[in-house]
Amino acid sequence: MDSGTLREVLQEAAGEIERHSNDNLAINRIVESVVTEVTGSEYASVWMNEYPKLVREREEGVRELSMEEKQGLLYKCFLTKQPAFYNYITSEKGYVPEIDNPDSIRIKSKITIPLLVQDQLIGIVTCYSSVKKVKNYTRDDFERFKAITPFVIDAIIKMQRNRGNEVIEERRKGRSEDTGHRRRNRIIEKIETLEEERREKTDATEILEMTSAIVHDIRTPANNLMGFLEILHEQIGDKRLKEYIEHAKQSALHINDLTTSILEGISERKIREESRAENVNTLKFFSEVGEIFSATTFEKEIQYNIFIDPRLPKELCMETMKLKRVLMNLLGNAVKFTPEKGLIEYSIEYLPEERRLLCSVKDSGIGIPEERHAEIFKPYTQAEDSTRVRYGGSGLGLAISSEFVREMGGELRLNSQPDRGSDFYFELPLENPSDVPQLEPFADENLEIGILYTSEKLSIVRNIIRYLVAFGVDANRIKAIKDPDAIGSSLSHLLVFERFLKPGLLQRCHEENILPLVVEENFLSLKADHFSGIAGIISQYDFYGEKLYAYVAPQRPLKILIVEDDRISVELVRTMLEEEYCEIDVAYSGEEGLKLLEQALSEGLPYDLLFSDQSMPGLSGLEMIRRYRKLEEQAGKRERLRIVSISGEPAGSDSEGLFDHYAGKPFKKSEIVGVVQTLQTHSKE
């Protein structure tokens, strides 16, 4: 449907709705017809939010769905307020026929879009097709559907008024000066923009996809050819034939390099087209990039130090696709060119005065001669001709990375000498970074920290000390110790490398009231529950900044328990809290929740905050809380556990004042996070 036809469809529909303004059945019919026509779908449904149910104006079929069952993909949309599309919906995890296919058609594909008014969910609109009229939705279909949602929202507001339900007053006032004609024009403009973008992309995308397919087809036989030539080279003794085979191997290698270059170029173009600045959790983003290489560095016995500045703002707006490509390329090269038992340091540092980010990847690899430093960032260039033969690669990665860094406002630089390693680094400007750091620095005069290590682990010790100083620990209160007998009784904390982990040492720590933390030297070799009396385990191959902070910080992270039988609700609450300084445990039943609450209380480390459903199979949330309150009284606990209801139900006679806060559904992140931040502020005071 072109924009001219769409304009006519919307105008005609608006006129029909106006003529039937008091007839919800007619309005619903008109809206569903527009949705199916615009999206090319077979069916549509317009659901209105009348919590705890969704309702639709239909003469026949299912007219309402309960959200109290907490199941189905429609419930996921209701709870998370996130749109989605599915081309094989019946094979989706979480698909529930009575919720996601209430009309019992042979459903094939579906789009669900939440309708929001000032962040409040007023309804959900869906379009879908059966196996009789197969429709595979594309991103373009998805965006077109989202573009017409203002028209659907207008219709829902009319239907809600007719039903006598209150609609957000501010929204009505805000829309009074914004005529339906203007809104339709904005919809048309949005559709026209999407159409123009689609036309621009189509030709280039088709060429790129065809090129990519051809290159992949060339690459497979070229790799096979290389394999057979290797076998022939081993089997044939004639020197002249060996020389010819060697020439053939070089040709096959050249074909492989060319195909790799083409594929990297295609990947570069895709990133340029799709890269957008977005807000990300800084520790999570940078640590996930670094930990991709944890297993590889362990296999090569490389000492791998990840430092992510705890002063980093909790959230930054960055072009994550470009930045991730650059960092992965630099780390991949470092792993490739660093010999076994070498060193790689991946560092992300925050420069608050300059409001800039300093990223660095340093290795102890083969290095690069100074006269080649400028050329190394040119396409198809490597430090030495022998490098490509020995290590492979097209020489495009650094050129692309350099361009991406430049486009983000920085410059990729290099310090390197042959056989002494390389340091690739760049700075990026940050727009309006938050003043709130990921991990709040502190000063604690009671800290005396020891690190029990051996000489070959010195670089890891330095990285640990770098973290501790960044947290605010006085460097004079940190002692590096090589001999277990030199451990003094004045220590409050002791970091112990795995090789020193012996029962006698742990027993001594217990007797002298020293809290030990184990540094794992072999990847995934230890489990915390195999040892008693330790604060936990950190791995020298992973990002351990947050665990180290929790280990030494005077204010421990908030201890939070989520008790809810609906896994979608659990994941949503957990995701909302991922940026907060807290430890989260989960229970999916009242029985399991009570067990965790009781255990934490008996160990002297009770939970600070509980998010709980009120009604669950078996032991209800209300009964679980009643029983725990009695345990609190018996234990003489002065600070009562704070409890938030996540049932979406208001306070009732059954709750008896058991809850401190009631979170409505769909959840608002500001509401969930606000409870935690208030409690954190209270604990500091």
C-alpha positions as CSV (number, residue, x, y, z in Angstrom):
1,M,0.0,0.0,0.0
2,D,1.5,3.4,-1.1
3,S,1.2,6.5,1.0
4,G,-1.6,8.0,-1.2
5,T,-3.7,4.9,-0.7
6,L,-2.9,4.8,3.0
7,R,-4.1,8.4,3.3
8,E,-7.4,7.5,1.7
9,V,-7.8,4.5,4.0
10,L,-7.1,6.4,7.1
11,Q,-9.4,9.3,6.1
12,E,-12.2,7.0,5.2
13,A,-11.7,5.0,8.5
14,A,-11.7,8.2,10.5
15,G,-14.9,9.3,8.9
16,E,-16.5,5.9,9.6
17,I,-15.4,6.0,13.2
18,E,-16.9,9.5,13.6
19,R,-20.2,8.3,12.2
20,H,-20.3,5.3,14.6
21,S,-18.7,7.2,17.5
22,N,-21.0,5.6,20.1
23,D,-20.8,2.0,18.6
24,N,-17.7,0.2,20.0
25,L,-18.4,-2.9,17.9
26,A,-18.3,-0.8,14.7
27,I,-15.2,1.1,15.8
28,N,-13.4,-2.1,16.6
29,R,-14.4,-3.6,13.2
30,I,-13.1,-0.5,11.4
31,V,-9.8,-0.5,13.2
32,E,-9.1,-4.2,12.7
33,S,-9.9,-3.8,9.0
34,V,-7.3,-0.9,8.7
35,V,-4.7,-3.0,10.5
36,T,-5.1,-6.0,8.3
37,E,-5.1,-3.9,5.1
38,V,-1.9,-1.9,6.1
39,T,0.0,-5.0,7.3
40,G,-1.2,-7.4,4.7
41,S,-2.4,-9.7,7.5
42,E,-5.4,-12.0,7.7
43,Y,-6.6,-11.1,11.1
44,A,-6.2,-8.4,13.8
45,S,-7.3,-7.9,17.4
46,V,-7.5,-4.7,19.4
47,W,-7.3,-5.4,23.1
48,M,-8.0,-2.8,25.8
49,N,-6.3,-2.9,29.2
50,E,-8.8,-3.3,32.0
51,Y,-6.5,-4.9,34.5
52,P,-6.5,-7.7,35.5
53,K,-7.9,-8.5,32.0
54,L,-7.6,-7.5,28.4
55,V,-10.9,-7.0,26.6
56,R,-12.0,-6.5,23.0
57,E,-15.2,-5.4,21.4
58,R,-16.5,-8.5,19.6
59,E,-19.9,-10.0,19.1
60,E,-18.6,-13.5,18.8
61,G,-15.6,-15.4,20.1
62,V,-13.4,-14.7,23.1
63,R,-14.0,-11.2,24.4
64,E,-11.6,-11.1,27.3
65,L,-8.4,-12.6,28.5
66,S,-7.2,-12.8,32.1
67,M,-3.6,-11.6,32.7
68,E,-3.7,-13.2,36.2
69,E,-2.7,-16.5,34.6
70,K,0.7,-14.9,33.8
71,Q,1.4,-16.9,30.7
72,G,1.6,-16.5,27.0
73,L,3.4,-14.2,24.6
74,L,0.6,-11.7,24.9
75,Y,1.1,-11.6,28.7
76,K,4.8,-11.0,28.0
77,C,3.9,-7.9,25.9
78,F,1.5,-6.8,28.5
79,L,4.1,-7.0,31.3
80,T,7.2,-5.7,29.5
81,K,5.5,-3.2,27.2
82,Q,7.8,-4.3,24.4
83,P,6.6,-5.0,20.8
84,A,7.6,-8.3,19.0
85,F,6.9,-10.3,15.9
86,Y,6.9,-14.0,15.4
87,N,7.0,-15.9,12.1
88,Y,6.6,-19.4,13.7
89,I,4.6,-18.5,16.7
90,T,3.6,-22.0,17.7
91,S,7.2,-23.0,18.2
92,E,8.0,-20.0,20.3
93,K,8.9,-20.7,23.9
94,G,6.1,-19.3,26.1
95,Y,3.4,-19.7,23.4
96,V,0.0,-20.6,25.1
97,P,-2.8,-21.3,22.6
98,E,-5.7,-20.1,24.8
99,I,-3.9,-16.7,25.3
100,D,-2.0,-16.2,22.1
101,N,-4.6,-17.9,19.8
102,P,-8.0,-17.4,21.5
103,D,-9.9,-17.7,18.2
104,S,-8.4,-21.2,17.6
105,I,-7.2,-20.5,14.0
106,R,-4.3,-22.4,12.5
107,I,-2.0,-19.5,13.4
108,K,1.3,-19.1,11.6
109,S,2.7,-15.6,12.3
110,K,1.9,-12.7,14.6
111,I,2.9,-9.1,15.6
112,T,2.1,-7.7,19.0
113,I,2.4,-4.0,19.8
114,P,1.7,-2.4,23.1
115,L,-0.3,0.9,23.0
116,L,1.2,3.4,25.4
117,V,-0.2,6.8,26.6
118,Q,2.4,8.6,28.8
119,D,4.0,5.3,29.5
120,Q,0.8,3.7,30.7
121,L,-0.5,0.7,28.8
122,I,-4.0,1.3,27.5
123,G,-4.1,-1.7,25.2
124,I,-2.4,-4.1,22.8
125,V,-3.0,-4.4,19.1
126,T,-2.1,-7.6,17.1
127,C,-2.1,-8.7,13.6
128,Y,-1.7,-12.3,12.5
129,S,-2.1,-14.8,9.7
130,S,-2.9,-18.5,9.4
131,V,-1.3,-21.3,7.5
132,K,-3.9,-20.7,4.8
133,K,-2.5,-17.3,4.1
134,V,1.1,-17.5,5.0
135,K,2.6,-14.2,5.9
136,N,6.3,-13.9,7.0
137,Y,6.6,-10.6,8.7
138,T,9.6,-8.4,8.0
139,R,11.2,-5.5,9.9
140,D,9.5,-3.2,7.3
141,D,6.0,-4.7,8.2
142,F,6.8,-4.2,11.8
143,E,7.8,-0.6,11.4
144,R,4.7,0.2,9.2
145,F,2.5,-1.4,11.9
146,K,4.1,0.7,14.6
147,A,3.6,3.9,12.5
148,I,-0.2,3.6,12.5
149,T,-0.6,2.9,16.3
150,P,-1.6,6.6,17.0
151,F,-4.7,5.9,14.9
152,V,-5.4,2.8,17.0
153,I,-4.8,4.7,20.2
154,D,-7.4,7.3,19.2
155,A,-9.9,4.5,18.5
156,I,-9.2,2.9,21.9
157,I,-9.7,6.2,23.7
158,K,-13.1,6.5,22.1
159,M,-14.1,3.0,23.0
160,Q,-12.9,3.4,26.6
161,R,-15.0,6.6,26.9
162,N,-18.0,4.7,25.7
163,R,-17.4,2.0,28.2
164,G,-17.3,4.7,31.0
165,N,-13.6,4.1,31.8
166,E,-11.3,7.0,32.7
167,V,-8.5,7.7,30.3
168,I,-5.5,9.8,31.1
169,E,-6.8,13.4,31.4
170,E,-3.5,14.9,30.4
171,R,-3.5,12.9,27.2
172,R,-6.9,14.1,26.3
173,K,-5.9,17.7,27.0
174,G,-2.8,17.3,25.0
175,R,-4.6,15.9,22.0
176,S,-7.4,18.5,22.0
177,E,-5.3,20.9,20.0
178,D,-3.9,18.1,17.8
179,T,-6.6,17.3,15.3
180,G,-7.1,13.8,13.8
181,H,-6.1,15.4,10.5
182,R,-2.6,16.4,11.8
183,R,-2.1,13.0,13.3
184,R,-3.0,11.2,10.1
185,N,-0.5,13.5,8.3
186,R,2.2,12.5,10.7
187,I,1.4,8.8,10.1
188,I,1.6,9.4,6.4
189,E,5.0,11.2,6.7
190,K,6.3,8.4,8.8
191,I,5.2,5.8,6.3
192,E,6.7,7.8,3.4
193,T,10.0,8.0,5.3
194,L,10.0,4.2,5.9
195,E,9.2,3.6,2.2
196,E,12.0,5.9,1.1
197,E,14.5,4.2,3.4
198,R,13.3,0.8,2.2
199,R,13.8,1.7,-1.5
200,E,17.3,3.1,-0.8
201,K,18.3,-0.1,1.0
202,T,16.7,-2.6,-1.3
203,D,19.1,-2.4,-4.3
204,A,22.3,-2.2,-2.2
205,T,21.1,-5.0,0.2
206,E,20.3,-7.3,-2.7
207,I,23.7,-6.8,-4.2
208,L,25.4,-7.3,-0.9
209,E,23.5,-10.4,-0.1
210,M,24.2,-11.9,-3.6
211,T,27.9,-11.0,-3.3
212,S,28.1,-12.5,0.2
213,A,26.5,-15.8,-1.0
214,I,28.9,-16.0,-4.0
215,V,31.9,-15.3,-1.8
216,H,30.9,-18.0,0.7
217,D,30.5,-20.4,-2.3
218,I,34.0,-19.6,-3.4
219,R,35.5,-19.8,0.1
220,T,34.4,-23.4,0.7
221,P,36.2,-25.0,-2.3
222,A,39.2,-22.8,-1.7
223,N,39.5,-24.1,1.9
224,N,39.1,-27.7,0.6
225,L,41.8,-27.0,-2.0
226,M,44.1,-25.8,0.7
227,G,43.5,-29.0,2.7
228,F,44.2,-31.3,-0.2
229,L,47.4,-29.4,-1.1
230,E,48.6,-29.8,2.5
231,I,48.1,-33.6,2.2
232,L,49.9,-33.7,-1.2
233,H,52.8,-31.7,0.2
234,E,53.3,-34.3,2.9
235,Q,53.0,-37.3,0.6
236,I,55.1,-36.2,-2.3
237,G,58.9,-36.4,-2.1
238,D,59.9,-34.8,-5.4
239,K,61.4,-31.3,-4.7
240,R,60.2,-29.7,-7.9
241,L,56.6,-31.0,-7.3
242,K,56.8,-29.7,-3.7
243,E,57.7,-26.2,-5.0
244,Y,54.7,-26.2,-7.4
245,I,52.4,-27.4,-4.6
246,E,53.8,-24.6,-2.4
247,H,52.9,-22.1,-5.2
248,A,49.4,-23.5,-5.4
249,K,49.1,-23.3,-1.6
250,Q,50.0,-19.6,-1.8
251,S,47.3,-19.0,-4.5
252,A,44.7,-20.8,-2.4
253,L,45.7,-18.7,0.6
254,H,45.4,-15.6,-1.5
255,I,41.8,-16.6,-2.6
256,N,41.0,-17.1,1.1
257,D,42.3,-13.6,2.0
258,L,40.4,-12.0,-0.8
259,T,37.1,-13.7,0.2
260,T,37.7,-12.7,3.9
261,S,38.3,-9.1,2.8
262,I,35.0,-9.0,0.8
263,L,33.1,-10.5,3.8
264,E,34.7,-8.0,6.2
265,G,33.7,-5.2,3.8
266,I,30.1,-6.4,3.7
267,S,30.1,-6.6,7.5
268,E,31.5,-3.1,7.7
269,R,28.7,-1.7,5.5
270,K,26.1,-3.5,7.5
271,I,27.4,-2.0,10.8
272,R,27.5,1.5,9.3
273,E,23.9,1.1,8.2
274,E,22.5,-0.3,11.4
275,S,24.7,1.3,14.0
276,R,22.8,3.7,16.3
277,A,23.7,5.5,19.5
278,E,22.0,3.8,22.4
279,N,22.0,3.9,26.2
280,V,23.8,0.9,27.7
281,N,24.9,-0.3,31.1
282,T,28.6,0.4,30.9
283,L,30.0,-2.4,33.2
284,K,27.8,-5.0,31.5
285,F,28.7,-3.9,28.0
286,F,32.5,-3.7,28.4
287,S,32.7,-6.8,30.6
288,E,30.8,-8.9,28.2
289,V,33.1,-7.9,25.3
290,G,36.2,-8.7,27.4
291,E,34.9,-12.1,28.7
292,I,34.4,-13.3,25.1
293,F,38.1,-14.0,25.1
294,S,38.4,-15.6,28.6
295,A,38.5,-19.2,27.4
296,T,40.9,-18.5,24.5
297,T,43.4,-16.7,26.8
298,F,43.2,-19.6,29.2
299,E,43.9,-22.1,26.5
300,K,47.1,-20.2,25.5
301,E,48.0,-19.7,29.2
302,I,48.0,-15.9,28.6
303,Q,47.7,-13.7,31.7
304,Y,44.5,-11.7,30.9
305,N,43.7,-8.6,32.9
306,I,40.4,-6.8,32.5
307,F,40.1,-3.4,34.1
308,I,36.8,-1.5,33.8
309,D,36.9,1.7,35.7
310,P,34.5,1.7,38.6
311,R,34.1,5.4,38.2
312,L,32.3,4.9,34.9
313,P,28.8,6.3,34.8
314,K,26.1,3.7,35.2
315,E,24.8,4.4,31.7
316,L,26.3,5.9,28.6
317,C,25.0,6.7,25.2
318,M,27.3,5.0,22.6
319,E,27.4,3.5,19.1
320,T,27.6,0.0,20.5
321,M,27.8,-1.9,17.2
322,K,30.9,0.1,16.1
323,L,32.5,0.1,19.5
324,K,32.1,-3.6,20.0
325,R,33.5,-4.3,16.5
326,V,36.6,-2.2,17.3
327,L,37.3,-3.7,20.8
328,M,36.7,-7.3,19.5
329,N,39.1,-6.7,16.6
330,L,41.8,-5.3,18.9
331,L,41.4,-8.1,21.5
332,G,41.3,-10.7,18.7
333,N,44.5,-9.4,17.3
334,A,46.1,-9.4,20.7
335,V,45.2,-13.0,21.3
336,K,46.4,-14.0,17.8
337,F,49.8,-12.2,18.1
338,T,50.6,-12.9,21.7
339,P,52.6,-16.1,22.4
340,E,51.7,-18.7,25.1
341,K,52.3,-17.5,28.7
342,G,52.2,-13.9,27.4
343,L,50.2,-10.9,28.7
344,I,47.1,-9.0,27.5
345,E,45.6,-6.0,29.3
346,Y,42.1,-4.8,28.3
347,S,41.4,-1.4,30.0
348,I,38.5,0.9,29.9
349,E,39.2,4.1,31.9
350,Y,36.9,7.1,32.6
351,L,38.4,10.6,32.4
352,P,35.7,12.6,34.3
353,E,37.4,16.0,33.9
354,E,37.6,15.7,30.1
355,R,34.3,13.7,29.9
356,R,36.1,11.1,27.8
357,L,36.5,7.4,27.6
358,L,40.0,5.9,27.2
359,C,40.0,2.4,25.8
360,S,43.2,0.4,25.5
361,V,44.3,-3.2,24.5
362,K,47.9,-3.9,25.4
363,D,49.8,-7.2,24.7
364,S,53.2,-8.7,25.0
365,G,53.1,-10.1,21.4
366,I,55.3,-9.8,18.3
367,G,55.1,-6.0,18.1
368,I,55.3,-3.7,15.1
369,P,58.3,-1.7,13.8
370,E,57.9,2.1,14.3
371,E,58.3,2.8,10.5
372,R,55.2,0.6,9.9
373,H,52.9,2.3,12.5
374,A,51.3,4.7,10.0
375,E,50.8,2.0,7.4
376,I,49.2,-0.5,9.7
377,F,45.9,1.3,9.6
378,K,45.7,1.3,5.8
379,P,43.5,-1.4,4.2
380,Y,45.1,-4.8,3.3
381,T,48.3,-3.9,5.2
382,Q,50.1,-5.9,7.9
383,A,53.4,-5.2,9.7
384,E,55.4,-7.7,7.8
385,D,54.8,-9.8,4.7
386,S,55.5,-12.9,6.7
387,T,52.8,-12.0,9.2
388,R,50.0,-13.0,6.8
389,V,51.6,-16.3,6.0
390,R,52.1,-17.2,9.7
391,Y,49.0,-15.8,11.3
392,G,46.5,-15.3,8.5
393,G,44.1,-12.4,8.2
394,S,43.3,-9.8,5.4
395,G,44.8,-6.7,7.0
396,L,41.3,-5.0,6.9
397,G,40.4,-5.2,10.5
398,L,42.6,-2.3,11.8
399,A,41.6,-0.1,8.9
400,I,37.9,-0.6,9.6
401,S,38.5,-0.1,13.3
402,S,40.4,3.1,12.7
403,E,37.5,4.5,10.6
404,F,34.9,3.5,13.2
405,V,36.9,5.2,16.0
406,R,37.2,8.3,13.8
407,E,33.4,8.3,13.1
408,M,32.8,8.1,16.9
409,G,35.0,11.2,17.5
410,G,38.3,9.6,18.4
411,E,41.6,8.4,16.8
412,L,43.0,4.9,17.0
413,R,46.7,5.2,18.1
414,L,49.5,2.8,18.6
415,N,52.6,2.3,20.8
416,S,54.7,-0.7,19.7
417,Q,58.2,-2.1,19.2
418,P,59.2,-5.5,17.7
419,D,59.2,-8.3,20.2
420,R,58.0,-6.0,23.0
421,G,54.3,-6.0,22.3
422,S,51.7,-3.4,21.2
423,D,49.3,-1.0,22.8
424,F,46.3,0.1,20.8
425,Y,44.3,2.9,22.4
426,F,41.8,5.6,21.7
427,E,39.7,8.2,23.5
428,L,36.0,8.9,22.8
429,P,34.1,12.0,23.8
430,L,31.0,11.4,25.9
431,E,27.7,13.4,25.7
432,N,26.1,14.4,29.0
433,P,27.6,11.5,31.1
434,S,25.9,11.0,34.5
435,D,27.7,12.0,37.6
436,V,26.6,8.7,39.3
437,P,29.4,6.1,39.1
438,Q,28.9,2.4,38.7
439,L,30.5,1.8,42.0
440,E,30.6,4.5,44.7
441,P,34.2,5.1,46.0
442,F,34.6,4.7,49.8
443,A,37.1,5.2,52.6
444,D,37.4,2.6,55.4
445,E,40.1,2.9,57.9
446,N,39.5,-0.6,59.2
447,L,40.6,-2.2,56.0
448,E,43.9,-4.1,55.9
449,I,44.1,-6.2,52.7
450,G,46.7,-8.9,51.9
451,I,47.2,-10.6,48.6
452,L,49.0,-14.0,48.7
453,Y,50.6,-14.6,45.4
454,T,53.6,-15.9,43.4
455,S,55.9,-13.9,41.2
456,E,54.5,-15.1,37.9
457,K,51.1,-13.6,38.9
458,L,52.5,-10.1,39.5
459,S,50.5,-8.5,36.7
460,I,47.2,-9.9,38.1
461,V,48.2,-8.6,41.5
462,R,48.8,-5.1,40.0
463,N,45.4,-5.2,38.3
464,I,43.7,-6.2,41.6
465,I,45.5,-3.3,43.4
466,R,44.4,-0.9,40.6
467,Y,40.8,-1.8,41.3
468,L,41.2,-1.5,45.1
469,V,42.7,2.0,44.8
470,A,40.0,3.0,42.4
471,F,37.4,1.9,45.0
472,G,39.1,4.3,47.5
473,V,41.3,1.9,49.5
474,D,44.5,3.5,50.7
475,A,47.4,1.9,48.9
476,N,49.3,1.7,52.1
477,R,46.7,-0.7,53.5
478,I,47.3,-3.2,50.7
479,K,50.1,-5.8,51.2
480,A,51.5,-8.2,48.6
481,I,52.6,-11.4,50.4
482,K,54.5,-14.3,48.9
483,D,54.9,-16.5,52.0
484,P,51.8,-17.8,53.8
485,D,53.7,-17.7,57.1
486,A,54.1,-13.9,56.7
487,I,50.3,-13.3,56.9
488,G,49.8,-11.0,59.9
489,S,46.9,-11.1,62.3
490,S,46.2,-7.4,61.5
491,L,44.6,-8.3,58.2
492,S,40.9,-7.9,57.7
493,H,40.8,-9.4,54.2
494,L,43.1,-11.8,52.3
495,L,43.0,-12.6,48.6
496,V,44.4,-16.1,48.0
497,F,45.6,-17.5,44.7
498,E,44.3,-21.0,44.0
499,R,47.6,-22.8,44.6
500,F,47.7,-21.7,48.2
501,L,44.1,-22.9,48.9
502,K,44.7,-25.4,51.8
503,P,42.5,-26.2,54.8
504,G,45.1,-25.0,57.2
505,L,45.2,-21.6,55.7
506,L,41.4,-21.2,55.7
507,Q,41.3,-22.4,59.3
508,R,43.8,-19.8,60.3
509,C,41.8,-17.1,58.5
510,H,38.7,-18.2,60.5
511,E,40.6,-18.1,63.8
512,E,42.1,-14.7,63.2
513,N,38.8,-13.2,61.8
514,I,40.3,-12.7,58.3
515,L,37.9,-12.9,55.4
516,P,39.4,-14.8,52.5
517,L,38.6,-14.4,48.7
518,V,40.0,-17.0,46.3
519,V,41.6,-16.1,43.0
520,E,40.9,-18.9,40.5
521,E,44.0,-19.7,38.3
522,N,42.5,-22.4,36.1
523,F,39.4,-21.4,34.2
524,L,36.2,-22.7,35.9
525,S,38.1,-25.1,38.1
526,L,36.6,-24.1,41.5
527,K,33.1,-23.9,43.0
528,A,32.4,-21.7,46.1
529,D,30.2,-24.3,47.7
530,H,33.1,-26.7,48.0
531,F,34.7,-24.4,50.6
532,S,33.5,-23.0,53.9
533,G,34.4,-19.6,55.3
534,I,35.4,-17.9,52.0
535,A,33.8,-14.7,50.6
536,G,33.7,-16.2,47.1
537,I,35.8,-16.8,44.1
538,I,37.0,-14.5,41.3
539,S,38.7,-15.7,38.1
540,Q,41.9,-14.2,36.7
541,Y,40.4,-14.6,33.2
542,D,37.1,-12.8,33.9
543,F,35.9,-9.3,34.9
544,Y,35.9,-9.4,38.7
545,G,35.5,-5.7,39.5
546,E,32.0,-6.0,41.0
547,K,32.8,-9.1,43.1
548,L,35.9,-7.4,44.4
549,Y,34.0,-4.3,45.3
550,A,31.3,-6.3,47.2
551,Y,34.2,-8.1,49.0
552,V,35.8,-4.9,50.5
553,A,33.1,-2.3,50.5
554,P,31.9,-1.3,54.0
555,Q,28.4,-1.1,52.7
556,R,27.4,-4.5,51.5
557,P,25.1,-4.8,48.4
558,L,21.4,-4.9,49.1
559,K,20.2,-8.5,49.5
560,I,17.0,-8.9,47.4
561,L,14.7,-11.9,47.0
562,I,12.1,-12.2,44.2
563,V,9.4,-14.8,44.9
564,E,7.0,-15.2,41.9
565,D,5.8,-18.3,40.0
566,D,5.7,-16.3,36.7
567,R,9.2,-16.5,35.2
568,I,8.6,-13.6,32.9
569,S,7.8,-11.3,35.8
570,V,11.0,-12.5,37.6
571,E,13.2,-11.8,34.6
572,L,11.6,-8.4,34.1
573,V,12.2,-7.3,37.7
574,R,15.7,-8.7,37.6
575,T,16.5,-6.9,34.3
576,M,15.2,-3.6,35.8
577,L,17.6,-4.0,38.7
578,E,20.7,-5.0,36.8
579,E,22.2,-1.5,37.1
580,E,21.7,-1.4,40.9
581,Y,24.3,-2.5,43.5
582,C,22.5,-5.5,44.8
583,E,22.5,-9.3,45.1
584,I,19.4,-11.0,43.7
585,D,18.1,-14.5,44.6
586,V,15.0,-16.0,43.1
587,A,12.3,-18.5,44.2
588,Y,9.4,-19.7,42.1
589,S,7.1,-20.8,44.9
590,G,6.1,-19.7,48.4
591,E,7.7,-22.8,49.9
592,E,11.1,-22.2,48.3
593,G,10.9,-18.5,49.2
594,L,10.2,-19.2,52.8
595,K,13.1,-21.6,52.9
596,L,15.5,-19.0,51.6
597,L,14.2,-16.3,53.9
598,E,14.6,-18.6,56.9
599,Q,18.1,-19.7,55.9
600,A,19.3,-16.1,55.4
601,L,17.9,-15.1,58.8
602,S,19.5,-18.0,60.6
603,E,22.9,-17.2,59.0
604,G,22.8,-13.6,60.2
605,L,22.6,-12.2,56.7
606,P,18.9,-11.6,56.2
607,Y,17.4,-10.2,53.0
608,D,16.8,-6.4,52.9
609,L,14.0,-6.4,50.3
610,L,11.5,-8.9,49.1
611,F,9.5,-8.6,45.8
612,S,6.6,-11.1,46.1
613,D,3.5,-12.2,44.4
614,Q,0.5,-12.4,46.7
615,S,-1.1,-15.5,45.1
616,M,0.9,-18.6,44.2
617,P,0.1,-22.3,43.9
618,G,0.8,-24.1,47.2
619,L,2.0,-21.7,49.9
620,S,0.7,-18.2,48.9
621,G,2.8,-15.1,49.1
622,L,0.6,-13.8,51.9
623,E,1.0,-16.9,54.1
624,M,4.8,-17.0,53.3
625,I,5.1,-13.4,54.6
626,R,3.0,-14.1,57.7
627,R,5.2,-17.0,58.7
628,Y,8.4,-15.0,58.1
629,R,7.2,-12.1,60.2
630,K,6.8,-14.5,63.1
631,L,10.4,-15.8,62.6
632,E,11.6,-12.1,62.6
633,E,9.9,-11.5,65.9
634,Q,11.3,-14.7,67.5
635,A,14.8,-13.7,66.3
636,G,14.4,-10.2,67.7
637,K,15.3,-8.6,64.4
638,R,15.2,-4.8,64.7
639,E,15.1,-3.9,61.0
640,R,12.0,-5.5,59.4
641,L,12.3,-6.9,55.9
642,R,10.8,-4.4,53.4
643,I,8.3,-6.1,51.1
644,V,6.9,-5.1,47.7
645,S,3.8,-6.7,46.2
646,I,4.3,-7.5,42.5
647,S,0.9,-9.0,42.0
648,G,-0.5,-5.8,40.5
649,E,-3.3,-6.1,43.1
650,P,-4.0,-3.1,45.4
651,A,-4.0,-3.4,49.2
652,G,-6.9,-5.6,50.4
653,S,-8.2,-6.9,53.7
654,D,-6.3,-10.1,53.1
655,S,-2.9,-8.4,53.0
656,E,-3.3,-7.0,56.6
657,G,-0.6,-4.4,56.0
658,L,2.0,-7.0,55.1
659,F,3.4,-5.0,52.2
660,D,5.3,-1.7,52.3
661,H,4.7,-1.0,48.6
662,Y,2.4,-2.1,45.8
663,A,3.8,-2.3,42.2
664,G,1.1,-2.1,39.5
665,K,1.2,-4.2,36.4
666,P,2.6,-3.6,33.8
667,F,5.6,-2.8,35.9
668,K,7.3,0.6,35.7
669,K,11.1,0.6,35.9
670,S,11.1,3.9,37.8
671,E,8.8,2.3,40.5
672,I,10.8,-0.9,40.9
673,V,14.2,0.9,40.9
674,G,12.8,3.7,43.1
675,V,12.1,1.3,46.0
676,V,15.7,-0.1,45.8
677,Q,17.3,3.4,45.7
678,T,15.2,4.6,48.6
679,L,16.4,1.6,50.7
680,Q,20.0,2.2,49.6
681,T,19.8,5.8,50.7
682,H,18.3,4.7,54.0
683,S,21.1,2.2,54.6
684,K,23.8,4.8,54.0
685,E,22.3,7.0,56.7
